[in-house]
């Protein structure tokens, strides 16, 4: 009897220990799973701030691309708002680019929509837009998908189709320029930040040469008459200390746009706001119309000028590129 009682006591003690160990293991596993899933959870959370962060998908012959649309708060039924299309750089996605540029905060204040198409990592492992791959046709396929996203947003949301502009960073800037050259009549302005102009590369190898400023840019397939009639003005923002994409590309982008329009280079001006990096600003004009504006930012590397310092590819010491981009676009909207 005593042996059975002792055995039962041992069994109960073992069961309690096993249960406690199981609970501890489950709690530890749950915490580990939570930590592992946190990046995915954070990715799908909207950026901070008021307004709507709307998910969408564009589909075409080149595949599928996700996008996000920011809509400022308090848009009444029937009101048509301008649209700024923002193309992220390598190593970024829609949310990261929105947070880095703080474009949503500006959109809430100035009342415009912001579309963030997102590159698929299966299409490019680094998340870069394949702007350079014109020989294989991937660049044009991705450009078509971005246009699908724009068309979808224009159809479903309160977009003023006469007030659409495009901006991008690095590979996103290059894709933005490529897209606008294919559909110039659809946009009122384009802003290239730290990018490479179209006609400079056609493959991965030539893109590497272009990044270092070792490639010549081909002339645009446009005439001064067509530029004056339909092509949107270009703003180029480039860091003078950019060692990833040579600043030579910024000058080349503005020059090729100006040459196609028969525009002349105007006198440079120096601008500095407070303690931010100084800028050298050059306008290219055809008669009284500004065809291109080149903004060379002293001390800026390969980063969004004036962006959120805590985000990668962002430099808070630079002049505010988001404000410059919106001001440039809004001037064209009112022209």
Secondary structure as a PSIPRED ss2 file (coil, helix, strand):
# PSIPRED VFORMAT (PSIPRED V4.0)

   1 X C   1.000  0.000  0.000
   2 X H   0.000  1.000  0.000
   3 X H   0.000  1.000  0.000
   4 X H   0.000  1.000  0.000
   5 X H   0.000  1.000  0.000
   6 X H   0.000  1.000  0.000
   7 X H   0.000  1.000  0.000
   8 X H   0.000  1.000  0.000
   9 X H   0.000  1.000  0.000
  10 X H   0.000  1.000  0.000
  11 X H   0.000  1.000  0.000
  12 X H   0.000  1.000  0.000
  13 X H   0.000  1.000  0.000
  14 X H   0.000  1.000  0.000
  15 X H   0.000  1.000  0.000
  16 X H   0.000  1.000  0.000
  17 X H   0.000  1.000  0.000
  18 X H   0.000  1.000  0.000
  19 X H   0.000  1.000  0.000
  20 X H   0.000  1.000  0.000
  21 X H   0.000  1.000  0.000
  22 X H   0.000  1.000  0.000
  23 X H   0.000  1.000  0.000
  24 X H   0.000  1.000  0.000
  25 X H   0.000  1.000  0.000
  26 X H   0.000  1.000  0.000
  27 X H   0.000  1.000  0.000
  28 X H   0.000  1.000  0.000
  29 X H   0.000  1.000  0.000
  30 X H   0.000  1.000  0.000
  31 X H   0.000  1.000  0.000
  32 X H   0.000  1.000  0.000
  33 X H   0.000  1.000  0.000
  34 X H   0.000  1.000  0.000
  35 X H   0.000  1.000  0.000
  36 X H   0.000  1.000  0.000
  37 X H   0.000  1.000  0.000
  38 X H   0.000  1.000  0.000
  39 X H   0.000  1.000  0.000
  40 X H   0.000  1.000  0.000
  41 X H   0.000  1.000  0.000
  42 X H   0.000  1.000  0.000
  43 X H   0.000  1.000  0.000
  44 X H   0.000  1.000  0.000
  45 X C   1.000  0.000  0.000
  46 X C   1.000  0.000  0.000
  47 X C   1.000  0.000  0.000
  48 X C   1.000  0.000  0.000
  49 X C   1.000  0.000  0.000
  50 X C   1.000  0.000  0.000
  51 X C   1.000  0.000  0.000
  52 X E   0.000  0.000  1.000
  53 X E   0.000  0.000  1.000
  54 X E   0.000  0.000  1.000
  55 X E   0.000  0.000  1.000
  56 X E   0.000  0.000  1.000
  57 X E   0.000  0.000  1.000
  58 X E   0.000  0.000  1.000
  59 X E   0.000  0.000  1.000
  60 X E   0.000  0.000  1.000
  61 X C   1.000  0.000  0.000
  62 X C   1.000  0.000  0.000
  63 X E   0.000  0.000  1.000
  64 X E   0.000  0.000  1.000
  65 X E   0.000  0.000  1.000
  66 X E   0.000  0.000  1.000
  67 X E   0.000  0.000  1.000
  68 X E   0.000  0.000  1.000
  69 X E   0.000  0.000  1.000
  70 X E   0.000  0.000  1.000
  71 X E   0.000  0.000  1.000
  72 X C   1.000  0.000  0.000
  73 X C   1.000  0.000  0.000
  74 X C   1.000  0.000  0.000
  75 X C   1.000  0.000  0.000
  76 X C   1.000  0.000  0.000
  77 X C   1.000  0.000  0.000
  78 X C   1.000  0.000  0.000
  79 X C   1.000  0.000  0.000
  80 X C   1.000  0.000  0.000
  81 X E   0.000  0.000  1.000
  82 X E   0.000  0.000  1.000
  83 X E   0.000  0.000  1.000
  84 X E   0.000  0.000  1.000
  85 X E   0.000  0.000  1.000
  86 X E   0.000  0.000  1.000
  87 X E   0.000  0.000  1.000
  88 X C   1.000  0.000  0.000
  89 X C   1.000  0.000  0.000
  90 X C   1.000  0.000  0.000
  91 X C   1.000  0.000  0.000
  92 X C   1.000  0.000  0.000
  93 X C   1.000  0.000  0.000
  94 X H   0.000  1.000  0.000
  95 X H   0.000  1.000  0.000
  96 X H   0.000  1.000  0.000
  97 X H   0.000  1.000  0.000
  98 X H   0.000  1.000  0.000
  99 X H   0.000  1.000  0.000
 100 X H   0.000  1.000  0.000
 101 X H   0.000  1.000  0.000
 102 X C   1.000  0.000  0.000
 103 X H   0.000  1.000  0.000
 104 X H   0.000  1.000  0.000
 105 X H   0.000  1.000  0.000
 106 X H   0.000  1.000  0.000
 107 X H   0.000  1.000  0.000
 108 X H   0.000  1.000  0.000
 109 X H   0.000  1.000  0.000
 110 X H   0.000  1.000  0.000
 111 X C   1.000  0.000  0.000
 112 X E   0.000  0.000  1.000
 113 X E   0.000  0.000  1.000
 114 X E   0.000  0.000  1.000
 115 X E   0.000  0.000  1.000
 116 X E   0.000  0.000  1.000
 117 X E   0.000  0.000  1.000
 118 X C   1.000  0.000  0.000
 119 X C   1.000  0.000  0.000
 120 X C   1.000  0.000  0.000
 121 X C   1.000  0.000  0.000
 122 X C   1.000  0.000  0.000
 123 X C   1.000  0.000  0.000
 124 X C   1.000  0.000  0.000
 125 X C   1.000  0.000  0.000
 126 X C   1.000  0.000  0.000
 127 X C   1.000  0.000  0.000
 128 X C   1.000  0.000  0.000
 129 X C   1.000  0.000  0.000
 130 X C   1.000  0.000  0.000
 131 X C   1.000  0.000  0.000
 132 X C   1.000  0.000  0.000
 133 X C   1.000  0.000  0.000
 134 X C   1.000  0.000  0.000
 135 X C   1.000  0.000  0.000
 136 X C   1.000  0.000  0.000
 137 X C   1.000  0.000  0.000
 138 X H   0.000  1.000  0.000
 139 X H   0.000  1.000  0.000
 140 X H   0.000  1.000  0.000
 141 X H   0.000  1.000  0.000
 142 X H   0.000  1.000  0.000
 143 X H   0.000  1.000  0.000
 144 X H   0.000  1.000  0.000
 145 X H   0.000  1.000  0.000
 146 X H   0.000  1.000  0.000
 147 X H   0.000  1.000  0.000
 148 X H   0.000  1.000  0.000
 149 X H   0.000  1.000  0.000
 150 X H   0.000  1.000  0.000
 151 X H   0.000  1.000  0.000
 152 X H   0.000  1.000  0.000
 153 X H   0.000  1.000  0.000
 154 X H   0.000  1.000  0.000
 155 X H   0.000  1.000  0.000
 156 X H   0.000  1.000  0.000
 157 X C   1.000  0.000  0.000
 158 X C   1.000  0.000  0.000
 159 X E   0.000  0.000  1.000
 160 X E   0.000  0.000  1.000
 161 X E   0.000  0.000  1.000
 162 X E   0.000  0.000  1.000
 163 X E   0.000  0.000  1.000
 164 X E   0.000  0.000  1.000
 165 X E   0.000  0.000  1.000
 166 X E   0.000  0.000  1.000
 167 X E   0.000  0.000  1.000
 168 X E   0.000  0.000  1.000
 169 X E   0.000  0.000  1.000
 170 X C   1.000  0.000  0.000
 171 X H   0.000  1.000  0.000
 172 X H   0.000  1.000  0.000
 173 X H   0.000  1.000  0.000
 174 X H   0.000  1.000  0.000
 175 X H   0.000  1.000  0.000
 176 X H   0.000  1.000  0.000
 177 X H   0.000  1.000  0.000
 178 X H   0.000  1.000  0.000
 179 X H   0.000  1.000  0.000
 180 X H   0.000  1.000  0.000
 181 X H   0.000  1.000  0.000
 182 X H   0.000  1.000  0.000
 183 X C   1.000  0.000  0.000
 184 X H   0.000  1.000  0.000
 185 X H   0.000  1.000  0.000
 186 X H   0.000  1.000  0.000
 187 X C   1.000  0.000  0.000
 188 X C   1.000  0.000  0.000
 189 X E   0.000  0.000  1.000
 190 X E   0.000  0.000  1.000
 191 X E   0.000  0.000  1.000
 192 X E   0.000  0.000  1.000
 193 X E   0.000  0.000  1.000
 194 X C   1.000  0.000  0.000
 195 X C   1.000  0.000  0.000
 196 X C   1.000  0.000  0.000
 197 X C   1.000  0.000  0.000
 198 X C   1.000  0.000  0.000
 199 X C   1.000  0.000  0.000
 200 X C   1.000  0.000  0.000
 201 X C   1.000  0.000  0.000
 202 X C   1.000  0.000  0.000
 203 X C   1.000  0.000  0.000
 204 X H   0.000  1.000  0.000
 205 X H   0.000  1.000  0.000
 206 X H   0.000  1.000  0.000
 207 X H   0.000  1.000  0.000
 208 X H   0.000  1.000  0.000
 209 X H   0.000  1.000  0.000
 210 X H   0.000  1.000  0.000
 211 X H   0.000  1.000  0.000
 212 X C   1.000  0.000  0.000
 213 X C   1.000  0.000  0.000
 214 X C   1.000  0.000  0.000
 215 X C   1.000  0.000  0.000
 216 X C   1.000  0.000  0.000
 217 X C   1.000  0.000  0.000
 218 X C   1.000  0.000  0.000
 219 X C   1.000  0.000  0.000
 220 X C   1.000  0.000  0.000
 221 X C   1.000  0.000  0.000
 222 X C   1.000  0.000  0.000
 223 X C   1.000  0.000  0.000
 224 X H   0.000  1.000  0.000
 225 X H   0.000  1.000  0.000
 226 X H   0.000  1.000  0.000
 227 X H   0.000  1.000  0.000
 228 X H   0.000  1.000  0.000
 229 X H   0.000  1.000  0.000
 230 X C   1.000  0.000  0.000
 231 X C   1.000  0.000  0.000
 232 X C   1.000  0.000  0.000
 233 X E   0.000  0.000  1.000
 234 X E   0.000  0.000  1.000
 235 X E   0.000  0.000  1.000
 236 X E   0.000  0.000  1.000
 237 X E   0.000  0.000  1.000
 238 X E   0.000  0.000  1.000
 239 X E   0.000  0.000  1.000
 240 X C   1.000  0.000  0.000
 241 X C   1.000  0.000  0.000
 242 X C   1.000  0.000  0.000
 243 X C   1.000  0.000  0.000
 244 X C   1.000  0.000  0.000
 245 X C   1.000  0.000  0.000
 246 X C   1.000  0.000  0.000
 247 X C   1.000  0.000  0.000
 248 X H   0.000  1.000  0.000
 249 X H   0.000  1.000  0.000
 250 X H   0.000  1.000  0.000
 251 X H   0.000  1.000  0.000
 252 X H   0.000  1.000  0.000
 253 X H   0.000  1.000  0.000
 254 X H   0.000  1.000  0.000
 255 X H   0.000  1.000  0.000
 256 X H   0.000  1.000  0.000
 257 X H   0.000  1.000  0.000
 258 X H   0.000  1.000  0.000
 259 X H   0.000  1.000  0.000
 260 X H   0.000  1.000  0.000
 261 X H   0.000  1.000  0.000
 262 X C   1.000  0.000  0.000
 263 X C   1.000  0.000  0.000
 264 X E   0.000  0.000  1.000
 265 X E   0.000  0.000  1.000
 266 X C   1.000  0.000  0.000
 267 X C   1.000  0.000  0.000
 268 X C   1.000  0.000  0.000
 269 X E   0.000  0.000  1.000
 270 X E   0.000  0.000  1.000
 271 X E   0.000  0.000  1.000
 272 X C   1.000  0.000  0.000
 273 X C   1.000  0.000  0.000
 274 X C   1.000  0.000  0.000
 275 X C   1.000  0.000  0.000
 276 X C   1.000  0.000  0.000
 277 X C   1.000  0.000  0.000
 278 X C   1.000  0.000  0.000
 279 X E   0.000  0.000  1.000
 280 X E   0.000  0.000  1.000
 281 X E   0.000  0.000  1.000
 282 X E   0.000  0.000  1.000
 283 X E   0.000  0.000  1.000
 284 X E   0.000  0.000  1.000
 285 X E   0.000  0.000  1.000
 286 X E   0.000  0.000  1.000
 287 X C   1.000  0.000  0.000
 288 X C   1.000  0.000  0.000
 289 X E   0.000  0.000  1.000
 290 X E   0.000  0.000  1.000
 291 X E   0.000  0.000  1.000
 292 X E   0.000  0.000  1.000
 293 X E   0.000  0.000  1.000
 294 X E   0.000  0.000  1.000
 295 X E   0.000  0.000  1.000
 296 X E   0.000  0.000  1.000
 297 X E   0.000  0.000  1.000
 298 X C   1.000  0.000  0.000
 299 X C   1.000  0.000  0.000
 300 X C   1.000  0.000  0.000
 301 X C   1.000  0.000  0.000
 302 X C   1.000  0.000  0.000
 303 X C   1.000  0.000  0.000
 304 X E   0.000  0.000  1.000
 305 X E   0.000  0.000  1.000
 306 X C   1.000  0.000  0.000
 307 X C   1.000  0.000  0.000
 308 X C   1.000  0.000  0.000
 309 X C   1.000  0.000  0.000
 310 X C   1.000  0.000  0.000
 311 X C   1.000  0.000  0.000
 312 X C   1.000  0.000  0.000
 313 X C   1.000  0.000  0.000
 314 X E   0.000  0.000  1.000
 315 X E   0.000  0.000  1.000
 316 X C   1.000  0.000  0.000
 317 X C   1.000  0.000  0.000
 318 X C   1.000  0.000  0.000
 319 X C   1.000  0.000  0.000
 320 X C   1.000  0.000  0.000
 321 X H   0.000  1.000  0.000
 322 X H   0.000  1.000  0.000
 323 X H   0.000  1.000  0.000
 324 X H   0.000  1.000  0.000
 325 X H   0.000  1.000  0.000
 326 X H   0.000  1.000  0.000
 327 X H   0.000  1.000  0.000
 328 X H   0.000  1.000  0.000
 329 X H   0.000  1.000  0.000
 330 X H   0.000  1.000  0.000
 331 X H   0.000  1.000  0.000
 332 X H   0.000  1.000  0.000
 333 X H   0.000  1.000  0.000
 334 X H   0.000  1.000  0.000
 335 X C   1.000  0.000  0.000
